[in-house]
Amino acid sequence: MSNTKSKNVVIVDDHLLFAGSLEQLIDTFDGYHVLYHAKNGKDLILQLKAVDQCPDIVLLDINMPVMNGVETMEWLTANYPEIKVLALSMEDEETTILKMLMNGAKGYLLKDIHPEKLKEALDETIEKGYYHSEKVSATLLRSLQPNVPSIEDSFKENELIFMKLACSEMTYKEIAGKMNLSPKTIDGYRQELFNRLEIKNRVGLVIYALKNNLVSI
């Protein structure tokens, strides 16, 4: 495989055995080449400044010592916004994933992802600019169809306010207080939006809001 035509990948993970295995796997994918792997965010910063080639995709672990994934994501968005980042996680932990998405991550992967799904995730990130689950992808594809009315017209004013607040780090209880509504009413808004948009959790709601420019990073 010729690296000149390959998309360059960098792995940031403090587990060297996992990072090494992931590098070997990705190097077998047609069209991809791992430039290097870094053990944390600070190590990544040093290598980005030392190596001439800039990666197309960074696979970024969330839980790392010295400089974790959220801190690294903030730095990358500020300094290398052109690099597409996919978060890596051992667990589907909603609040951490929310922070990664709000700071510019293009999607997230669980570390036990099947090799074929990993290749699919890399391909979609290069081709579409993001990657997430089939259910959310279907919702986004529908929302991105041309010549449709303004997306905001599809929601009541309080639904839009709730959606924007849900894209923050506020708890649902805090959102209820901010909107001067009962937690039960907020639960109703949440469930109605989940059902209507065919999403399962708050992460899906954030992705929908970001892709439809209802909130901005």
Residue pairs with C-beta under 8 A, 6 or more apart in sequence:
1 30
1 31
1 33
3 33
5 31
6 31
6 32
6 33
7 31
7 32
7 33
7 56
7 57
7 122
7 126
8 32
8 33
8 34
8 35
8 53
8 54
8 55
8 56
8 57
9 26
9 32
9 33
9 34
9 35
9 55
9 56
9 57
9 58
9 59
9 122
10 34
10 35
10 36
10 37
10 38
10 44
10 47
10 55
10 57
10 58
10 59
11 19
11 22
11 23
11 26
11 34
11 36
11 37
11 38
11 58
11 59
12 37
12 38
12 39
12 40
12 41
12 43
12 44
12 58
12 59
12 60
12 61
12 64
12 69
12 72
13 19
13 22
13 37
13 39
13 59
13 61
13 64
13 88
14 39
14 40
14 61
14 64
14 65
15 61
16 37
16 39
18 111
19 37
19 39
20 37
22 34
22 37
22 59
23 34
23 37
25 115
25 118
26 32
26 33
26 34
26 118
26 122
27 33
27 34
29 119
29 122
32 122
35 51
35 53
35 55
36 47
36 51
38 44
38 46
38 47
39 64
40 64
40 65
40 66
40 67
40 68
40 72
41 64
41 66
41 67
41 68
41 69
41 71
41 72
41 75
42 66
42 67
43 66
44 58
44 72
45 67
45 75
48 54
48 80
54 80
54 82
54 83
55 83
56 83
56 84
56 126
57 83
57 84
57 85
57 86
57 122
57 125
57 126
58 76
58 83
58 84
58 85
58 86
59 85
59 86
59 88
59 109
60 69
60 72
60 73
60 76
60 85
60 86
60 87
60 88
60 100
60 105
61 69
61 88
61 89
62 68
62 69
62 70
62 87
62 88
62 89
62 93
62 96
62 100
63 69
63 89
63 90
64 72
67 75
69 87
69 88
69 96
69 100
70 96
70 99
70 100
70 103
73 85
73 87
73 99
73 100
73 103
73 104
73 105
74 103
76 83
76 85
76 104
77 103
77 104
77 217
81 104
84 106
84 125
84 126
84 129
85 104
85 105
85 106
86 105
86 106
86 107
86 108
86 109
86 121
86 122
86 125
86 131
87 97
87 100
87 105
87 107
87 108
87 109
88 108
88 109
88 111
89 96
89 97
89 108
89 109
89 110
89 111
90 110
90 111
91 110
92 110
94 201
94 202
94 203
95 169
97 108
97 203
98 167
98 169
98 202
98 203
98 206
99 169
100 108
101 108
101 203
101 206
101 207
101 210
102 167
102 206
102 217
103 217
104 217
106 125
106 129
106 130
106 131
107 121
107 125
107 130
107 131
107 132
108 132
109 117
109 118
109 121
109 131
113 121
120 131
121 131
122 131
124 130
124 131
125 131
130 207
130 211
132 140
132 204
132 207
133 204
135 198
135 199
135 200
135 204
136 199
136 204
136 207
136 208
138 198
139 197
139 198
139 199
139 204
139 208
140 207
140 208
140 211
143 151
143 208
143 211
143 212
144 211
151 212
151 213
151 214
152 160
152 214
155 163
158 179
158 181
158 189
159 189
159 192
159 193
160 214
161 179
162 175
162 179
162 186
162 189
162 190
162 193
163 193
163 205
163 209
163 214
163 215
164 209
164 214
164 215
165 175
165 178
165 179
166 172
166 175
166 190
166 202
166 205
166 206
166 209
167 205
167 206
167 209
167 210
167 214
167 215
170 178
172 183
172 186
172 187
172 190
173 183
175 186
176 182
176 183
176 185
176 186
179 186
193 199
193 205
194 200
194 201
194 204
194 205
197 204
197 205
197 208
199 205
199 208
206 215
208 214
209 215
210 216
210 217
